[in-house]
Amino acid sequence: MINSKKTYKAYLKSDGIALGLDVSSFKFKLINTFFPNYIWSFQKTLRRLEYYNNCKNKGLNKLYFYYLKYKFRKISLKLGFSIPINVFGPGLSIVHYGTIVINSASKIGKNCRIHACTNIGASGGKPEAPQIGDNVYIGPGAKIYGNIKIGNNIAISANAVVNKSFEEDGILLAGNPAEKIKKIDIKRLIKHI
């Protein structure tokens, strides 16, 4: 969770690396001025909103916080993302535009690579939502729900339905309902780790 300016900058740097962008280069800034990368804009706004919510939410900063909330909502609607703040760790990589719905009670670790048409949420009106570890690849159309835990270095295949815990590290999950398919090396799917 972002709790200082230092962690805010670290999250931004990790997100840029996860997206494969050299966000500090002049070339990227010039190209982004004329041809904006909307996913980067979304993630940058998400992290700034988290920073202002967690660290600078008093006085005049409160006004800027509300402006960021408005800007975040606007870009979220444009891209089809329903992602609350303080859910993802550093190194988030959203691969494509498209519907992504995440419950605010979910917690997802660092280096998550997530695709379109993914839902992560509670089940049966209960408030508990999935707790997902580090270095997790979530394929297009995956549905993850309930009071469950997912371990580290896990790949969840396209259209998988995960409704029970899988705490073993380094495995591939697939199917409806999801099952362990085999052991995997997550570095083949998430290149930057």
PyMOL CGO cylinders between C-alpha atoms (Angstrom):
from pymol import cmd
from pymol.cgo import CYLINDER

trace = [
    CYLINDER, 0.00, 0.00, 0.00, 1.23, 3.49, -0.82, 0.3, 1, 1, 1, 1, 1, 1,
    CYLINDER, 1.23, 3.49, -0.82, 2.04, 5.24, 2.44, 0.3, 1, 1, 1, 1, 1, 1,
    CYLINDER, 2.04, 5.24, 2.44, 4.67, 7.83, 1.43, 0.3, 1, 1, 1, 1, 1, 1,
    CYLINDER, 4.67, 7.83, 1.43, 5.94, 9.76, -1.58, 0.3, 1, 1, 1, 1, 1, 1,
    CYLINDER, 5.94, 9.76, -1.58, 8.81, 7.27, -1.85, 0.3, 1, 1, 1, 1, 1, 1,
    CYLINDER, 8.81, 7.27, -1.85, 6.47, 4.26, -2.14, 0.3, 1, 1, 1, 1, 1, 1,
    CYLINDER, 6.47, 4.26, -2.14, 4.27, 6.22, -4.57, 0.3, 1, 1, 1, 1, 1, 1,
    CYLINDER, 4.27, 6.22, -4.57, 7.27, 6.75, -6.88, 0.3, 1, 1, 1, 1, 1, 1,
    CYLINDER, 7.27, 6.75, -6.88, 8.33, 3.10, -6.46, 0.3, 1, 1, 1, 1, 1, 1,
    CYLINDER, 8.33, 3.10, -6.46, 4.84, 1.91, -7.45, 0.3, 1, 1, 1, 1, 1, 1,
    CYLINDER, 4.84, 1.91, -7.45, 4.85, 4.14, -10.54, 0.3, 1, 1, 1, 1, 1, 1,
    CYLINDER, 4.85, 4.14, -10.54, 8.28, 2.88, -11.57, 0.3, 1, 1, 1, 1, 1, 1,
    CYLINDER, 8.28, 2.88, -11.57, 7.23, -0.77, -11.06, 0.3, 1, 1, 1, 1, 1, 1,
    CYLINDER, 7.23, -0.77, -11.06, 4.02, -0.25, -13.04, 0.3, 1, 1, 1, 1, 1, 1,
    CYLINDER, 4.02, -0.25, -13.04, 5.94, 1.34, -15.92, 0.3, 1, 1, 1, 1, 1, 1,
    CYLINDER, 5.94, 1.34, -15.92, 8.39, -1.58, -16.02, 0.3, 1, 1, 1, 1, 1, 1,
    CYLINDER, 8.39, -1.58, -16.02, 5.52, -4.09, -15.87, 0.3, 1, 1, 1, 1, 1, 1,
    CYLINDER, 5.52, -4.09, -15.87, 3.88, -2.39, -18.86, 0.3, 1, 1, 1, 1, 1, 1,
    CYLINDER, 3.88, -2.39, -18.86, 7.19, -2.40, -20.75, 0.3, 1, 1, 1, 1, 1, 1,
    CYLINDER, 7.19, -2.40, -20.75, 7.37, 1.40, -20.87, 0.3, 1, 1, 1, 1, 1, 1,
    CYLINDER, 7.37, 1.40, -20.87, 10.39, 3.61, -20.30, 0.3, 1, 1, 1, 1, 1, 1,
    CYLINDER, 10.39, 3.61, -20.30, 8.24, 6.29, -18.68, 0.3, 1, 1, 1, 1, 1, 1,
    CYLINDER, 8.24, 6.29, -18.68, 11.18, 8.48, -17.65, 0.3, 1, 1, 1, 1, 1, 1,
    CYLINDER, 11.18, 8.48, -17.65, 12.62, 8.83, -21.17, 0.3, 1, 1, 1, 1, 1, 1,
    CYLINDER, 12.62, 8.83, -21.17, 12.10, 11.98, -23.22, 0.3, 1, 1, 1, 1, 1, 1,
    CYLINDER, 12.10, 11.98, -23.22, 11.07, 9.86, -26.22, 0.3, 1, 1, 1, 1, 1, 1,
    CYLINDER, 11.07, 9.86, -26.22, 8.21, 8.22, -24.28, 0.3, 1, 1, 1, 1, 1, 1,
    CYLINDER, 8.21, 8.22, -24.28, 7.03, 11.58, -22.91, 0.3, 1, 1, 1, 1, 1, 1,
    CYLINDER, 7.03, 11.58, -22.91, 7.04, 13.12, -26.40, 0.3, 1, 1, 1, 1, 1, 1,
    CYLINDER, 7.04, 13.12, -26.40, 5.17, 10.22, -28.00, 0.3, 1, 1, 1, 1, 1, 1,
    CYLINDER, 5.17, 10.22, -28.00, 2.72, 10.05, -25.07, 0.3, 1, 1, 1, 1, 1, 1,
    CYLINDER, 2.72, 10.05, -25.07, 1.93, 13.75, -25.54, 0.3, 1, 1, 1, 1, 1, 1,
    CYLINDER, 1.93, 13.75, -25.54, 0.62, 13.18, -29.07, 0.3, 1, 1, 1, 1, 1, 1,
    CYLINDER, 0.62, 13.18, -29.07, -0.48, 9.54, -28.81, 0.3, 1, 1, 1, 1, 1, 1,
    CYLINDER, -0.48, 9.54, -28.81, -1.49, 8.94, -25.19, 0.3, 1, 1, 1, 1, 1, 1,
    CYLINDER, -1.49, 8.94, -25.19, -1.20, 5.48, -23.70, 0.3, 1, 1, 1, 1, 1, 1,
    CYLINDER, -1.20, 5.48, -23.70, -4.56, 5.37, -21.88, 0.3, 1, 1, 1, 1, 1, 1,
    CYLINDER, -4.56, 5.37, -21.88, -3.72, 2.34, -19.78, 0.3, 1, 1, 1, 1, 1, 1,
    CYLINDER, -3.72, 2.34, -19.78, -0.62, 4.13, -18.47, 0.3, 1, 1, 1, 1, 1, 1,
    CYLINDER, -0.62, 4.13, -18.47, -2.77, 7.23, -17.81, 0.3, 1, 1, 1, 1, 1, 1,
    CYLINDER, -2.77, 7.23, -17.81, -5.23, 5.07, -15.88, 0.3, 1, 1, 1, 1, 1, 1,
    CYLINDER, -5.23, 5.07, -15.88, -2.54, 3.40, -13.78, 0.3, 1, 1, 1, 1, 1, 1,
    CYLINDER, -2.54, 3.40, -13.78, -0.77, 6.71, -13.11, 0.3, 1, 1, 1, 1, 1, 1,
    CYLINDER, -0.77, 6.71, -13.11, -4.06, 8.26, -11.96, 0.3, 1, 1, 1, 1, 1, 1,
    CYLINDER, -4.06, 8.26, -11.96, -4.84, 5.17, -9.84, 0.3, 1, 1, 1, 1, 1, 1,
    CYLINDER, -4.84, 5.17, -9.84, -1.51, 5.46, -8.04, 0.3, 1, 1, 1, 1, 1, 1,
    CYLINDER, -1.51, 5.46, -8.04, -1.80, 9.24, -7.56, 0.3, 1, 1, 1, 1, 1, 1,
    CYLINDER, -1.80, 9.24, -7.56, -5.32, 8.79, -6.14, 0.3, 1, 1, 1, 1, 1, 1,
    CYLINDER, -5.32, 8.79, -6.14, -4.02, 6.11, -3.76, 0.3, 1, 1, 1, 1, 1, 1,
    CYLINDER, -4.02, 6.11, -3.76, -1.22, 8.45, -2.65, 0.3, 1, 1, 1, 1, 1, 1,
    CYLINDER, -1.22, 8.45, -2.65, -3.57, 11.36, -1.99, 0.3, 1, 1, 1, 1, 1, 1,
    CYLINDER, -3.57, 11.36, -1.99, -6.15, 9.11, -0.30, 0.3, 1, 1, 1, 1, 1, 1,
    CYLINDER, -6.15, 9.11, -0.30, -3.59, 7.50, 2.02, 0.3, 1, 1, 1, 1, 1, 1,
    CYLINDER, -3.59, 7.50, 2.02, -1.15, 10.36, 2.66, 0.3, 1, 1, 1, 1, 1, 1,
    CYLINDER, -1.15, 10.36, 2.66, -2.51, 13.79, 1.71, 0.3, 1, 1, 1, 1, 1, 1,
    CYLINDER, -2.51, 13.79, 1.71, -6.21, 13.93, 2.41, 0.3, 1, 1, 1, 1, 1, 1,
    CYLINDER, -6.21, 13.93, 2.41, -6.46, 17.10, 4.50, 0.3, 1, 1, 1, 1, 1, 1,
    CYLINDER, -6.46, 17.10, 4.50, -6.90, 20.80, 3.79, 0.3, 1, 1, 1, 1, 1, 1,
    CYLINDER, -6.90, 20.80, 3.79, -6.44, 21.98, 0.21, 0.3, 1, 1, 1, 1, 1, 1,
    CYLINDER, -6.44, 21.98, 0.21, -5.16, 18.54, -0.77, 0.3, 1, 1, 1, 1, 1, 1,
    CYLINDER, -5.16, 18.54, -0.77, -8.72, 17.29, -0.20, 0.3, 1, 1, 1, 1, 1, 1,
    CYLINDER, -8.72, 17.29, -0.20, -9.87, 19.42, -3.17, 0.3, 1, 1, 1, 1, 1, 1,
    CYLINDER, -9.87, 19.42, -3.17, -7.18, 17.91, -5.40, 0.3, 1, 1, 1, 1, 1, 1,
    CYLINDER, -7.18, 17.91, -5.40, -8.18, 14.46, -4.14, 0.3, 1, 1, 1, 1, 1, 1,
    CYLINDER, -8.18, 14.46, -4.14, -11.76, 15.06, -5.35, 0.3, 1, 1, 1, 1, 1, 1,
    CYLINDER, -11.76, 15.06, -5.35, -10.46, 16.27, -8.71, 0.3, 1, 1, 1, 1, 1, 1,
    CYLINDER, -10.46, 16.27, -8.71, -8.38, 13.05, -9.00, 0.3, 1, 1, 1, 1, 1, 1,
    CYLINDER, -8.38, 13.05, -9.00, -11.47, 11.00, -8.11, 0.3, 1, 1, 1, 1, 1, 1,
    CYLINDER, -11.47, 11.00, -8.11, -13.38, 12.69, -10.92, 0.3, 1, 1, 1, 1, 1, 1,
    CYLINDER, -13.38, 12.69, -10.92, -10.52, 12.17, -13.40, 0.3, 1, 1, 1, 1, 1, 1,
    CYLINDER, -10.52, 12.17, -13.40, -10.12, 8.53, -12.30, 0.3, 1, 1, 1, 1, 1, 1,
    CYLINDER, -10.12, 8.53, -12.30, -13.84, 7.82, -12.71, 0.3, 1, 1, 1, 1, 1, 1,
    CYLINDER, -13.84, 7.82, -12.71, -13.83, 9.40, -16.16, 0.3, 1, 1, 1, 1, 1, 1,
    CYLINDER, -13.83, 9.40, -16.16, -10.90, 7.33, -17.47, 0.3, 1, 1, 1, 1, 1, 1,
    CYLINDER, -10.90, 7.33, -17.47, -12.26, 4.19, -15.76, 0.3, 1, 1, 1, 1, 1, 1,
    CYLINDER, -12.26, 4.19, -15.76, -15.53, 4.51, -17.66, 0.3, 1, 1, 1, 1, 1, 1,
    CYLINDER, -15.53, 4.51, -17.66, -13.69, 5.19, -20.92, 0.3, 1, 1, 1, 1, 1, 1,
    CYLINDER, -13.69, 5.19, -20.92, -11.58, 2.02, -20.60, 0.3, 1, 1, 1, 1, 1, 1,
    CYLINDER, -11.58, 2.02, -20.60, -14.23, -0.22, -18.99, 0.3, 1, 1, 1, 1, 1, 1,
    CYLINDER, -14.23, -0.22, -18.99, -12.32, -0.71, -15.73, 0.3, 1, 1, 1, 1, 1, 1,
    CYLINDER, -12.32, -0.71, -15.73, -13.99, -0.94, -12.34, 0.3, 1, 1, 1, 1, 1, 1,
    CYLINDER, -13.99, -0.94, -12.34, -10.87, -1.08, -10.19, 0.3, 1, 1, 1, 1, 1, 1,
    CYLINDER, -10.87, -1.08, -10.19, -10.91, 0.45, -6.70, 0.3, 1, 1, 1, 1, 1, 1,
    CYLINDER, -10.91, 0.45, -6.70, -7.89, 2.01, -5.03, 0.3, 1, 1, 1, 1, 1, 1,
    CYLINDER, -7.89, 2.01, -5.03, -5.56, 0.14, -2.66, 0.3, 1, 1, 1, 1, 1, 1,
    CYLINDER, -5.56, 0.14, -2.66, -6.17, -3.30, -4.18, 0.3, 1, 1, 1, 1, 1, 1,
    CYLINDER, -6.17, -3.30, -4.18, -3.08, -3.96, -6.35, 0.3, 1, 1, 1, 1, 1, 1,
    CYLINDER, -3.08, -3.96, -6.35, 0.54, -4.07, -5.26, 0.3, 1, 1, 1, 1, 1, 1,
    CYLINDER, 0.54, -4.07, -5.26, 3.35, -2.57, -7.36, 0.3, 1, 1, 1, 1, 1, 1,
    CYLINDER, 3.35, -2.57, -7.36, 4.07, -3.89, -10.85, 0.3, 1, 1, 1, 1, 1, 1,
    CYLINDER, 4.07, -3.89, -10.85, 0.47, -3.93, -12.11, 0.3, 1, 1, 1, 1, 1, 1,
    CYLINDER, 0.47, -3.93, -12.11, 0.17, -4.66, -15.83, 0.3, 1, 1, 1, 1, 1, 1,
    CYLINDER, 0.17, -4.66, -15.83, -3.26, -4.23, -17.43, 0.3, 1, 1, 1, 1, 1, 1,
    CYLINDER, -3.26, -4.23, -17.43, -2.79, -5.69, -20.89, 0.3, 1, 1, 1, 1, 1, 1,
    CYLINDER, -2.79, -5.69, -20.89, -5.85, -4.46, -22.85, 0.3, 1, 1, 1, 1, 1, 1,
    CYLINDER, -5.85, -4.46, -22.85, -8.84, -2.17, -22.66, 0.3, 1, 1, 1, 1, 1, 1,
    CYLINDER, -8.84, -2.17, -22.66, -12.06, -3.94, -21.72, 0.3, 1, 1, 1, 1, 1, 1,
    CYLINDER, -12.06, -3.94, -21.72, -14.19, -4.88, -18.79, 0.3, 1, 1, 1, 1, 1, 1,
    CYLINDER, -14.19, -4.88, -18.79, -12.28, -5.56, -15.59, 0.3, 1, 1, 1, 1, 1, 1,
    CYLINDER, -12.28, -5.56, -15.59, -14.31, -5.63, -12.36, 0.3, 1, 1, 1, 1, 1, 1,
    CYLINDER, -14.31, -5.63, -12.36, -12.54, -5.90, -8.99, 0.3, 1, 1, 1, 1, 1, 1,
    CYLINDER, -12.54, -5.90, -8.99, -14.14, -5.93, -5.52, 0.3, 1, 1, 1, 1, 1, 1,
    CYLINDER, -14.14, -5.93, -5.52, -12.68, -3.36, -3.13, 0.3, 1, 1, 1, 1, 1, 1,
    CYLINDER, -12.68, -3.36, -3.13, -12.18, -6.05, -0.44, 0.3, 1, 1, 1, 1, 1, 1,
    CYLINDER, -12.18, -6.05, -0.44, -9.79, -7.97, -2.73, 0.3, 1, 1, 1, 1, 1, 1,
    CYLINDER, -9.79, -7.97, -2.73, -6.05, -7.75, -2.20, 0.3, 1, 1, 1, 1, 1, 1,
    CYLINDER, -6.05, -7.75, -2.20, -3.67, -8.58, -5.03, 0.3, 1, 1, 1, 1, 1, 1,
    CYLINDER, -3.67, -8.58, -5.03, 0.11, -8.71, -4.59, 0.3, 1, 1, 1, 1, 1, 1,
    CYLINDER, 0.11, -8.71, -4.59, 2.93, -7.30, -6.67, 0.3, 1, 1, 1, 1, 1, 1,
    CYLINDER, 2.93, -7.30, -6.67, 3.52, -8.02, -10.37, 0.3, 1, 1, 1, 1, 1, 1,
    CYLINDER, 3.52, -8.02, -10.37, -0.02, -8.93, -11.36, 0.3, 1, 1, 1, 1, 1, 1,
    CYLINDER, -0.02, -8.93, -11.36, -0.65, -9.22, -15.11, 0.3, 1, 1, 1, 1, 1, 1,
    CYLINDER, -0.65, -9.22, -15.11, -4.38, -8.99, -15.80, 0.3, 1, 1, 1, 1, 1, 1,
    CYLINDER, -4.38, -8.99, -15.80, -6.36, -9.27, -19.03, 0.3, 1, 1, 1, 1, 1, 1,
    CYLINDER, -6.36, -9.27, -19.03, -9.79, -8.05, -20.18, 0.3, 1, 1, 1, 1, 1, 1,
    CYLINDER, -9.79, -8.05, -20.18, -13.16, -9.47, -19.12, 0.3, 1, 1, 1, 1, 1, 1,
    CYLINDER, -13.16, -9.47, -19.12, -11.85, -10.47, -15.69, 0.3, 1, 1, 1, 1, 1, 1,
    CYLINDER, -11.85, -10.47, -15.69, -13.98, -10.40, -12.55, 0.3, 1, 1, 1, 1, 1, 1,
    CYLINDER, -13.98, -10.40, -12.55, -12.60, -10.68, -9.02, 0.3, 1, 1, 1, 1, 1, 1,
    CYLINDER, -12.60, -10.68, -9.02, -15.23, -10.42, -6.32, 0.3, 1, 1, 1, 1, 1, 1,
    CYLINDER, -15.23, -10.42, -6.32, -17.23, -11.60, -3.36, 0.3, 1, 1, 1, 1, 1, 1,
    CYLINDER, -17.23, -11.60, -3.36, -19.77, -14.41, -3.46, 0.3, 1, 1, 1, 1, 1, 1,
    CYLINDER, -19.77, -14.41, -3.46, -23.29, -14.80, -2.13, 0.3, 1, 1, 1, 1, 1, 1,
    CYLINDER, -23.29, -14.80, -2.13, -23.52, -11.33, -0.58, 0.3, 1, 1, 1, 1, 1, 1,
    CYLINDER, -23.52, -11.33, -0.58, -20.61, -11.99, 1.78, 0.3, 1, 1, 1, 1, 1, 1,
    CYLINDER, -20.61, -11.99, 1.78, -18.06, -9.18, 2.24, 0.3, 1, 1, 1, 1, 1, 1,
    CYLINDER, -18.06, -9.18, 2.24, -14.94, -11.36, 1.90, 0.3, 1, 1, 1, 1, 1, 1,
    CYLINDER, -14.94, -11.36, 1.90, -13.18, -11.34, -1.47, 0.3, 1, 1, 1, 1, 1, 1,
    CYLINDER, -13.18, -11.34, -1.47, -10.14, -13.14, -2.93, 0.3, 1, 1, 1, 1, 1, 1,
    CYLINDER, -10.14, -13.14, -2.93, -6.67, -12.56, -1.52, 0.3, 1, 1, 1, 1, 1, 1,
    CYLINDER, -6.67, -12.56, -1.52, -4.18, -13.12, -4.35, 0.3, 1, 1, 1, 1, 1, 1,
    CYLINDER, -4.18, -13.12, -4.35, -0.42, -13.45, -3.96, 0.3, 1, 1, 1, 1, 1, 1,
    CYLINDER, -0.42, -13.45, -3.96, 2.54, -12.04, -5.89, 0.3, 1, 1, 1, 1, 1, 1,
    CYLINDER, 2.54, -12.04, -5.89, 3.46, -12.69, -9.53, 0.3, 1, 1, 1, 1, 1, 1,
    CYLINDER, 3.46, -12.69, -9.53, 0.04, -13.85, -10.70, 0.3, 1, 1, 1, 1, 1, 1,
    CYLINDER, 0.04, -13.85, -10.70, -1.03, -13.98, -14.34, 0.3, 1, 1, 1, 1, 1, 1,
    CYLINDER, -1.03, -13.98, -14.34, -4.80, -13.69, -14.85, 0.3, 1, 1, 1, 1, 1, 1,
    CYLINDER, -4.80, -13.69, -14.85, -5.95, -14.66, -18.34, 0.3, 1, 1, 1, 1, 1, 1,
    CYLINDER, -5.95, -14.66, -18.34, -8.84, -13.10, -20.30, 0.3, 1, 1, 1, 1, 1, 1,
    CYLINDER, -8.84, -13.10, -20.30, -12.30, -13.90, -19.00, 0.3, 1, 1, 1, 1, 1, 1,
    CYLINDER, -12.30, -13.90, -19.00, -11.15, -15.38, -15.68, 0.3, 1, 1, 1, 1, 1, 1,
    CYLINDER, -11.15, -15.38, -15.68, -13.64, -15.27, -12.81, 0.3, 1, 1, 1, 1, 1, 1,
    CYLINDER, -13.64, -15.27, -12.81, -12.22, -15.39, -9.28, 0.3, 1, 1, 1, 1, 1, 1,
    CYLINDER, -12.22, -15.39, -9.28, -14.67, -15.10, -6.41, 0.3, 1, 1, 1, 1, 1, 1,
    CYLINDER, -14.67, -15.10, -6.41, -15.39, -15.92, -2.80, 0.3, 1, 1, 1, 1, 1, 1,
    CYLINDER, -15.39, -15.92, -2.80, -13.43, -15.97, 0.44, 0.3, 1, 1, 1, 1, 1, 1,
    CYLINDER, -13.43, -15.97, 0.44, -10.41, -17.67, -1.13, 0.3, 1, 1, 1, 1, 1, 1,
    CYLINDER, -10.41, -17.67, -1.13, -6.62, -17.41, -1.21, 0.3, 1, 1, 1, 1, 1, 1,
    CYLINDER, -6.62, -17.41, -1.21, -4.43, -17.77, -4.28, 0.3, 1, 1, 1, 1, 1, 1,
    CYLINDER, -4.43, -17.77, -4.28, -0.69, -18.39, -3.77, 0.3, 1, 1, 1, 1, 1, 1,
    CYLINDER, -0.69, -18.39, -3.77, 2.33, -16.82, -5.47, 0.3, 1, 1, 1, 1, 1, 1,
    CYLINDER, 2.33, -16.82, -5.47, 3.66, -17.42, -9.00, 0.3, 1, 1, 1, 1, 1, 1,
    CYLINDER, 3.66, -17.42, -9.00, 0.33, -18.74, -10.29, 0.3, 1, 1, 1, 1, 1, 1,
    CYLINDER, 0.33, -18.74, -10.29, -1.17, -18.54, -13.78, 0.3, 1, 1, 1, 1, 1, 1,
    CYLINDER, -1.17, -18.54, -13.78, -4.94, -18.55, -14.15, 0.3, 1, 1, 1, 1, 1, 1,
    CYLINDER, -4.94, -18.55, -14.15, -5.92, -19.50, -17.68, 0.3, 1, 1, 1, 1, 1, 1,
    CYLINDER, -5.92, -19.50, -17.68, -8.48, -17.82, -19.92, 0.3, 1, 1, 1, 1, 1, 1,
    CYLINDER, -8.48, -17.82, -19.92, -12.10, -18.31, -18.84, 0.3, 1, 1, 1, 1, 1, 1,
    CYLINDER, -12.10, -18.31, -18.84, -11.13, -20.19, -15.67, 0.3, 1, 1, 1, 1, 1, 1,
    CYLINDER, -11.13, -20.19, -15.67, -13.60, -20.05, -12.78, 0.3, 1, 1, 1, 1, 1, 1,
    CYLINDER, -13.60, -20.05, -12.78, -11.73, -20.04, -9.47, 0.3, 1, 1, 1, 1, 1, 1,
    CYLINDER, -11.73, -20.04, -9.47, -14.00, -20.42, -6.43, 0.3, 1, 1, 1, 1, 1, 1,
    CYLINDER, -14.00, -20.42, -6.43, -11.75, -22.29, -4.01, 0.3, 1, 1, 1, 1, 1, 1,
    CYLINDER, -11.75, -22.29, -4.01, -8.31, -21.62, -2.53, 0.3, 1, 1, 1, 1, 1, 1,
    CYLINDER, -8.31, -21.62, -2.53, -5.08, -22.70, -4.22, 0.3, 1, 1, 1, 1, 1, 1,
    CYLINDER, -5.08, -22.70, -4.22, -2.20, -21.87, -1.90, 0.3, 1, 1, 1, 1, 1, 1,
    CYLINDER, -2.20, -21.87, -1.90, 0.45, -24.01, -3.64, 0.3, 1, 1, 1, 1, 1, 1,
    CYLINDER, 0.45, -24.01, -3.64, 2.95, -21.79, -5.48, 0.3, 1, 1, 1, 1, 1, 1,
    CYLINDER, 2.95, -21.79, -5.48, 4.02, -22.08, -9.11, 0.3, 1, 1, 1, 1, 1, 1,
    CYLINDER, 4.02, -22.08, -9.11, 1.00, -23.79, -10.68, 0.3, 1, 1, 1, 1, 1, 1,
    CYLINDER, 1.00, -23.79, -10.68, -1.37, -23.33, -13.63, 0.3, 1, 1, 1, 1, 1, 1,
    CYLINDER, -1.37, -23.33, -13.63, -5.11, -23.22, -12.91, 0.3, 1, 1, 1, 1, 1, 1,
    CYLINDER, -5.11, -23.22, -12.91, -7.71, -23.86, -15.61, 0.3, 1, 1, 1, 1, 1, 1,
    CYLINDER, -7.71, -23.86, -15.61, -11.26, -25.03, -16.09, 0.3, 1, 1, 1, 1, 1, 1,
    CYLINDER, -11.26, -25.03, -16.09, -14.71, -24.51, -14.67, 0.3, 1, 1, 1, 1, 1, 1,
    CYLINDER, -14.71, -24.51, -14.67, -14.38, -25.04, -11.74, 0.3, 1, 1, 1, 1, 1, 1,
    CYLINDER, -14.38, -25.04, -11.74, -10.64, -24.42, -11.80, 0.3, 1, 1, 1, 1, 1, 1,
    CYLINDER, -10.64, -24.42, -11.80, -8.21, -27.24, -11.08, 0.3, 1, 1, 1, 1, 1, 1,
    CYLINDER, -8.21, -27.24, -11.08, -4.45, -27.49, -10.82, 0.3, 1, 1, 1, 1, 1, 1,
    CYLINDER, -4.45, -27.49, -10.82, -3.19, -28.49, -14.26, 0.3, 1, 1, 1, 1, 1, 1,
    CYLINDER, -3.19, -28.49, -14.26, 0.59, -28.53, -13.84, 0.3, 1, 1, 1, 1, 1, 1,
    CYLINDER, 0.59, -28.53, -13.84, 3.63, -26.79, -12.36, 0.3, 1, 1, 1, 1, 1, 1,
    CYLINDER, 3.63, -26.79, -12.36, 4.79, -23.73, -14.30, 0.3, 1, 1, 1, 1, 1, 1,
    CYLINDER, 4.79, -23.73, -14.30, 7.56, -21.15, -14.43, 0.3, 1, 1, 1, 1, 1, 1,
    CYLINDER, 7.56, -21.15, -14.43, 5.72, -17.83, -14.09, 0.3, 1, 1, 1, 1, 1, 1,
    CYLINDER, 5.72, -17.83, -14.09, 8.70, -15.95, -15.59, 0.3, 1, 1, 1, 1, 1, 1,
    CYLINDER, 8.70, -15.95, -15.59, 7.63, -17.26, -18.99, 0.3, 1, 1, 1, 1, 1, 1,
    CYLINDER, 7.63, -17.26, -18.99, 4.37, -15.29, -18.68, 0.3, 1, 1, 1, 1, 1, 1,
    CYLINDER, 4.37, -15.29, -18.68, 5.44, -12.28, -16.61, 0.3, 1, 1, 1, 1, 1, 1,
    CYLINDER, 5.44, -12.28, -16.61, 8.72, -11.31, -18.29, 0.3, 1, 1, 1, 1, 1, 1,
    CYLINDER, 8.72, -11.31, -18.29, 9.83, -8.41, -16.08, 0.3, 1, 1, 1, 1, 1, 1,
    CYLINDER, 9.83, -8.41, -16.08, 10.20, -10.33, -12.79, 0.3, 1, 1, 1, 1, 1, 1,
]
cmd.load_cgo(trace, "trace")
